[in-house]
Amino acid sequence: MEPRYVDKQIVWVQPCEELREGEIGVFYYDGAAYIKQYHVDRSAGGDYPHVVYHSLNPAYPDVPIGEGAYRLFGRVLN
């Protein structure tokens, strides 16, 4: 999550059930863990908004959330 967080930096995480748009969270999805920004893409249309884990580092792609195993650990506080 560079430039905001650097490799091996310790972050404080507040356990929670859900995030608001733009908050940074710690997620588990489809066998991998991520620190990414929570983003809801409403422009895609359809009955439900599409959730995307947005990377602040342009070297890494966003992670669209689909049918894989998913878990939110919490909100990053620092």
C-alpha positions in Angstrom: 0.0 0.0 0.0 2.8 2.4 -0.7 3.0 5.3 -0.6 0.8 5.4 2.5 2.2 2.3 4.1 5.7 0.8 3.6 6.9 -2.8 3.6 7.1 -4.3 7.1 5.4 -1.3 8.7 3.1 -2.2 11.7 -0.4 -1.0 11.4 -3.2 -0.8 14.1 -6.4 -2.6 13.1 -9.7 -2.1 14.7 -11.9 -5.2 14.3 -15.2 -4.3 12.5 -18.0 -5.9 10.5 -18.0 -3.4 7.6 -16.2 -0.4 6.1 -17.3 2.9 4.7 -16.2 4.1 1.2 -12.6 5.0 1.1 -11.5 3.5 4.4 -8.4 1.3 4.5 -9.0 -2.3 5.7 -7.2 -5.6 6.2 -8.9 -8.3 4.1 -8.6 -12.0 3.3 -9.8 -12.9 -0.2 -9.4 -16.1 -2.2 -6.3 -17.4 -0.3 -4.5 -14.0 0.1 -4.4 -11.2 2.6 -4.5 -7.5 1.6 -4.3 -4.0 3.0 -6.3 -2.0 0.5 -8.8 0.8 0.3 -12.5 -0.2 0.2 -14.3 1.1 -2.8 -17.8 0.4 -4.1 -18.1 0.8 -7.9 -21.7 1.8 -8.6 -21.0 2.7 -12.2 -21.0 -1.0 -13.3 -24.8 -1.1 -13.1 -26.9 -4.1 -12.1 -28.8 -4.8 -9.0 -25.8 -4.8 -6.6 -22.8 -2.5 -6.4 -19.4 -4.1 -7.2 -16.9 -4.1 -4.3 -13.2 -3.4 -5.3 -10.2 -3.4 -3.1 -8.3 -0.4 -4.4 -4.5 -0.2 -4.3 -3.0 3.2 -3.6 0.2 1.9 -5.2 -0.1 2.0 -9.1 2.3 -0.9 -9.3 -0.4 -3.3 -8.0 -3.8 -3.9 -9.5 -7.1 -3.4 -7.8 -8.8 -6.6 -6.5 -12.4 -7.0 -7.6 -14.4 -9.1 -5.1 -16.3 -11.9 -6.6 -17.2 -15.4 -5.5 -14.1 -16.3 -3.6 -13.7 -16.8 0.2 -13.8 -13.4 1.8 -13.2 -12.0 5.3 -12.8 -8.5 6.7 -10.4 -8.4 9.7 -10.9 -4.7 10.4 -10.2 -1.0 9.7 -6.6 0.3 9.6 -6.3 3.2 12.1 -2.9 4.7 11.4 
